[in-house]
Amino acid sequence: MKGLLYFIVIVVANTVGAISGMGGGVIIKPVLEIFSLDSVSGISFYSTVAVFVMSVVSTTRQVQNGLSLVWKKVIVLSIGAIIGGSFGSMVFEKFVQLFEGTTVQLIQILLTISLLIFAFLYTRYNWQPYELKVIYWYLFCGVLLGFLGSLLGIGGGPINVSLLMLLFAMPIKEATVYSICTILFSQLSKIITIALNTGFSPYDFTILWYIIPAAILGGLIGAKVSVLFSAQKITIIFQLVIALVLLINIYNGVLLISK
């Protein structure tokens, strides 16, 4: 029953995440927290694996479909994401050591809600982008997105797309692809950091038999569907997902506070 639940949640989340560029973690993590079938660390790890697999599949399929990427930007963003992702993972592990699980979860929820509000307002009101050109800004962006993605266990979520659009004046369809590339490397760095620090022994690997196929399927469906949608439709999907996830996070936060 648990495996089937995780499978369904991850397929749906990763499909939407691949289309919108959010990554599935922004949906997977709060939804799984509602059911409380694993610890905060466990849910964060399974979400990380699912989002990493999805981002590999989605990026590969997008390139195979002939999507043009500026690889210099991808490489610099990815280097930044690896640096930020490693740091974010270390901060998360430190939080787990210092605070109770519910406190860590509440910190993650509050930060996620703040980022969701920023992302929604940006895409809703079309704030004037900065159109930055210097390459080190891509490094800074990658570090920030990698850090937040690993710390929150959501892969980066909506802030990836919004920040890429804000800083570099990217159209939303282009920003979604660069977002997924950034997510790929931030989650890879988190998995490596976990392997080097705590190892994988605390986690139930049998559940990965459901998570990995679901992540692959979601990535394939999302990559295929995303090329069919216009920028306007992707923006609508993006905003609807933000609103939904915002409500789920608020619900989870209220439950934690009321305990």
C-alpha positions as CSV (number, residue, x, y, z in Angstrom):
1,M,0.0,0.0,0.0
2,K,2.8,2.4,0.9
3,G,4.7,1.6,-2.2
4,L,1.7,2.2,-4.4
5,L,0.9,5.5,-2.8
6,Y,4.5,6.7,-3.3
7,F,4.4,5.5,-6.9
8,I,1.2,7.4,-7.7
9,V,2.3,10.6,-5.9
10,I,5.7,10.6,-7.7
11,V,4.4,9.9,-11.2
12,V,1.9,12.8,-10.9
13,A,4.4,15.2,-9.2
14,N,7.3,14.5,-11.6
15,T,5.1,14.8,-14.6
16,V,3.9,18.3,-13.5
17,G,7.4,19.1,-12.2
18,A,9.0,18.3,-15.6
19,I,6.4,20.4,-17.5
20,S,6.7,23.4,-15.2
21,G,10.4,23.2,-14.5
22,M,9.7,23.0,-10.7
23,G,10.9,19.4,-10.2
24,G,8.6,17.1,-8.5
25,G,9.9,17.6,-5.0
26,V,7.9,20.7,-4.3
27,I,4.8,18.5,-4.6
28,I,6.2,15.1,-3.4
29,K,7.6,16.3,-0.1
30,P,4.5,18.1,1.3
31,V,2.1,15.4,0.0
32,L,4.1,12.6,1.6
33,E,4.3,14.6,4.9
34,I,0.5,14.5,5.1
35,F,0.6,10.7,5.3
36,S,3.6,10.7,7.7
37,L,4.8,7.2,6.6
38,D,8.4,8.1,7.0
39,S,10.7,10.5,9.0
40,V,11.5,14.0,7.8
41,S,15.0,12.7,6.7
42,G,13.4,9.7,5.0
43,I,10.9,11.8,3.0
44,S,13.6,14.3,2.1
45,F,15.8,11.5,0.8
46,Y,13.1,9.7,-1.2
47,S,12.0,13.0,-2.7
48,T,15.7,13.8,-3.6
49,V,16.0,10.4,-5.4
50,A,12.8,10.8,-7.3
51,V,13.6,14.4,-8.4
52,F,17.1,13.4,-9.4
53,V,15.9,10.5,-11.6
54,M,13.2,12.7,-13.1
55,S,15.7,15.5,-14.0
56,V,18.1,13.1,-15.7
57,V,15.3,11.6,-17.8
58,S,13.7,14.9,-18.6
59,T,16.9,16.7,-19.5
60,T,18.0,13.8,-21.7
61,R,14.7,13.6,-23.5
62,Q,14.6,17.4,-24.0
63,V,18.0,17.4,-25.7
64,Q,17.0,14.4,-27.8
65,N,14.0,16.4,-28.9
66,G,16.4,19.0,-30.4
67,L,16.1,21.6,-27.7
68,S,19.0,24.1,-28.0
69,L,20.9,24.8,-24.8
70,V,23.8,27.2,-24.2
71,W,26.1,24.7,-22.5
72,K,28.3,27.3,-21.0
73,K,25.3,28.5,-19.0
74,V,24.3,24.9,-18.1
75,I,27.8,24.1,-16.9
76,V,28.2,27.2,-14.7
77,L,24.7,26.8,-13.3
78,S,25.5,23.2,-12.6
79,I,28.8,23.9,-10.8
80,G,27.0,26.5,-8.7
81,A,24.2,23.9,-8.0
82,I,26.8,21.3,-6.9
83,I,28.4,23.8,-4.5
84,G,25.1,25.1,-3.1
85,G,23.6,21.6,-3.0
86,S,26.4,20.2,-0.9
87,F,26.2,23.2,1.5
88,G,22.4,22.9,1.7
89,S,22.6,19.2,2.5
90,M,25.1,19.8,5.3
91,V,22.9,22.6,6.8
92,F,19.9,20.2,6.7
93,E,21.9,17.4,8.4
94,K,23.0,20.0,11.1
95,F,19.3,21.0,11.6
96,V,18.4,17.4,12.1
97,Q,21.1,17.0,14.7
98,L,20.2,20.2,16.6
99,F,16.4,20.2,16.4
100,E,13.4,17.8,16.7
101,G,12.0,16.4,13.5
102,T,8.9,18.6,13.7
103,T,11.0,21.7,14.2
104,V,13.0,20.9,11.1
105,Q,9.9,20.2,9.1
106,L,8.3,23.5,10.2
107,I,11.5,25.5,9.2
108,Q,11.3,23.8,5.8
109,I,7.6,24.6,5.4
110,L,8.0,28.3,6.3
111,L,10.9,28.7,3.9
112,T,9.0,26.9,1.2
113,I,5.9,29.0,1.7
114,S,8.0,32.2,1.4
115,L,9.5,31.0,-1.9
116,L,6.1,29.9,-3.3
117,I,4.7,33.4,-2.6
118,F,7.7,35.0,-4.3
119,A,7.3,32.7,-7.4
120,F,3.6,33.3,-7.7
121,L,3.9,37.1,-7.4
122,Y,6.7,37.2,-9.9
123,T,4.8,35.2,-12.6
124,R,1.5,36.9,-11.8
125,Y,2.7,40.5,-12.0
126,N,5.5,40.1,-14.6
127,W,8.1,42.1,-12.6
128,Q,10.8,43.8,-14.8
129,P,13.7,41.4,-15.3
130,Y,17.3,42.4,-14.8
131,E,18.7,40.8,-18.0
132,L,22.1,40.1,-16.4
133,K,24.8,38.9,-18.9
134,V,28.0,38.4,-16.9
135,I,28.6,34.7,-16.4
136,Y,29.4,34.8,-12.6
137,W,25.7,35.7,-12.0
138,Y,24.9,32.2,-13.3
139,L,27.3,30.8,-10.8
140,F,25.7,32.8,-8.0
141,C,22.2,31.7,-9.2
142,G,23.3,28.0,-9.3
143,V,24.7,28.2,-5.8
144,L,21.6,29.8,-4.3
145,L,19.2,27.4,-6.1
146,G,21.3,24.4,-5.2
147,F,21.4,25.4,-1.6
148,L,17.7,26.0,-1.3
149,G,16.8,22.8,-3.2
150,S,18.9,20.6,-1.0
151,L,18.0,22.3,2.3
152,L,14.3,22.1,1.6
153,G,14.3,18.7,0.0
154,I,12.2,19.9,-3.0
155,G,14.9,20.1,-5.7
156,G,14.5,23.8,-6.1
157,G,10.9,24.1,-7.0
158,P,9.3,27.2,-8.3
159,I,12.0,29.6,-7.2
160,N,14.3,28.1,-9.9
161,V,12.1,29.2,-12.8
162,S,11.2,32.5,-11.2
163,L,14.8,33.5,-10.4
164,L,16.1,32.5,-13.8
165,M,13.4,34.6,-15.4
166,L,14.0,37.5,-13.1
167,L,17.8,37.6,-13.3
168,F,18.3,36.7,-17.0
169,A,15.0,37.6,-18.7
170,M,14.5,34.0,-19.8
171,P,11.2,33.1,-21.4
172,I,9.4,30.6,-19.1
173,K,9.9,27.6,-21.5
174,E,13.6,28.2,-21.6
175,A,13.8,28.8,-17.8
176,T,12.0,25.4,-17.2
177,V,14.8,23.5,-19.0
178,Y,17.7,25.3,-17.3
179,S,15.8,24.8,-14.0
180,I,15.7,21.0,-14.5
181,C,19.4,21.0,-15.3
182,T,20.1,22.9,-12.1
183,I,17.9,20.5,-10.1
184,L,19.8,17.5,-11.6
185,F,23.1,18.6,-10.2
186,S,21.9,20.0,-6.9
187,Q,20.2,16.7,-6.1
188,L,23.2,14.7,-7.3
189,S,25.4,16.7,-4.9
190,K,22.9,16.0,-2.1
191,I,22.9,12.2,-2.7
192,I,26.8,12.2,-2.7
193,T,26.8,14.3,0.5
194,I,24.5,11.9,2.2
195,A,26.6,8.9,1.1
196,L,29.8,10.6,2.5
197,N,28.3,11.7,5.8
198,T,25.5,9.5,7.2
199,G,25.4,6.8,4.5
200,F,22.2,5.2,3.3
201,S,21.6,2.7,6.1
202,P,18.8,4.7,7.7
203,Y,16.6,4.4,4.6
204,D,14.4,1.6,3.3
205,F,15.8,0.8,-0.1
206,T,12.9,-1.5,-1.0
207,I,10.7,1.5,-1.5
208,L,13.0,2.6,-4.3
209,W,11.6,-0.2,-6.4
210,Y,8.5,2.0,-6.6
211,I,10.1,5.4,-6.5
212,I,12.6,5.0,-9.4
213,P,10.2,3.6,-12.0
214,A,7.7,6.3,-11.0
215,A,10.3,9.0,-11.4
216,I,11.3,7.7,-14.8
217,L,7.7,7.5,-16.0
218,G,7.0,11.0,-14.7
219,G,10.1,12.5,-16.4
220,L,9.2,10.9,-19.7
221,I,5.6,12.0,-19.7
222,G,6.5,15.5,-18.6
223,A,9.2,16.0,-21.2
224,K,6.8,14.7,-23.9
225,V,3.9,16.9,-22.9
226,S,5.9,20.1,-22.2
227,V,6.8,20.5,-25.9
228,L,3.1,20.5,-26.8
229,F,2.2,23.4,-24.4
230,S,2.6,27.1,-25.2
231,A,4.5,29.5,-22.8
232,Q,1.1,30.8,-21.7
233,K,-0.2,27.4,-20.8
234,I,3.0,26.5,-18.9
235,T,2.6,29.8,-16.9
236,I,-0.9,28.8,-16.0
237,I,0.1,25.3,-14.9
238,F,3.0,26.9,-13.0
239,Q,0.7,29.2,-11.1
240,L,-1.9,26.6,-10.4
241,V,0.7,24.2,-9.0
242,I,2.1,27.0,-6.8
243,A,-1.3,27.7,-5.4
244,L,-2.0,24.0,-4.7
245,V,1.3,23.4,-3.0
246,L,1.0,26.6,-1.0
247,L,-2.3,25.3,0.4
248,I,-0.8,21.9,1.2
249,N,2.2,23.5,3.0
250,I,0.0,25.8,5.0
251,Y,-2.2,22.8,6.0
252,N,0.9,20.8,7.1
253,G,2.2,23.8,9.0
254,V,-1.0,24.3,10.9
255,L,-1.1,20.6,11.8
256,L,2.5,20.7,13.1
257,I,1.8,23.8,15.2
258,S,-1.4,22.4,16.6
259,K,0.3,19.1,17.8
